[in-house]
């Protein structure tokens, strides 16, 4: 069976507002539930991240651009952020720069998502303290592997 992958050609418009959701089985009051912020202008990528993390005890919050992503990060204080580099309104590198300059947010681990082969962008992100990056197109298993480097993902307990 092949894993689903996402193409870097899939993009949404700036009118695609972020959808915030709670994964089935996760609760807001459970202290073991990790919060993961997915910031990408592609709804397909955000859905893929949510689907990849669905088997784990975590809650995924979504944002469609860097402005909404910064607001969500300040409000939610996530345990991990998946952040696209190329987005409208505010790109991922600008969001990362602002995130790392905020004393309350700078310690949040960030994994960059990029369709760019521009090594300068990746080096700049690395210099700002990312924990890793994933090149698009990617497989769901790659997302889970990177997430596990930053947070202790536990499978959901069947009720």
Rosetta blueprint (number, residue, H / E / L):
1 X L
2 X L
3 X L
4 X L
5 X E
6 X L
7 X L
8 X L
9 X L
10 X L
11 X L
12 X L
13 X L
14 X L
15 X L
16 X L
17 X L
18 X L
19 X L
20 X L
21 X L
22 X L
23 X L
24 X L
25 X L
26 X L
27 X L
28 X L
29 X L
30 X L
31 X L
32 X L
33 X L
34 X E
35 X E
36 X E
37 X E
38 X E
39 X E
40 X L
41 X L
42 X L
43 X H
44 X H
45 X H
46 X H
47 X H
48 X H
49 X H
50 X H
51 X H
52 X H
53 X H
54 X L
55 X L
56 X E
57 X L
58 X E
59 X E
60 X E
61 X E
62 X E
63 X E
64 X L
65 X L
66 X H
67 X H
68 X H
69 X H
70 X H
71 X H
72 X H
73 X H
74 X H
75 X H
76 X H
77 X L
78 X L
79 X L
80 X E
81 X E
82 X E
83 X E
84 X E
85 X L
86 X L
87 X L
88 X L
89 X L
90 X L
91 X L
92 X H
93 X H
94 X H
95 X H
96 X H
97 X H
98 X H
99 X H
100 X H
101 X H
102 X L
103 X L
104 X L
105 X L
106 X L
107 X L
108 X L
109 X E
110 X E
111 X E
112 X E
113 X E
114 X E
115 X L
116 X L
117 X L
118 X L
119 X H
120 X H
121 X H
122 X H
123 X H
124 X H
125 X H
126 X H
127 X H
128 X L
129 X L
130 X L
131 X L
132 X E
133 X E
134 X E
135 X E
136 X L
137 X L
138 X L
139 X E
140 X H
141 X H
142 X H
143 X H
144 X H
145 X H
146 X H
147 X H
148 X H
149 X H
150 X H
151 X L
152 X L
153 X L
154 X L
155 X E
156 X L
157 X L
158 X L
159 X L
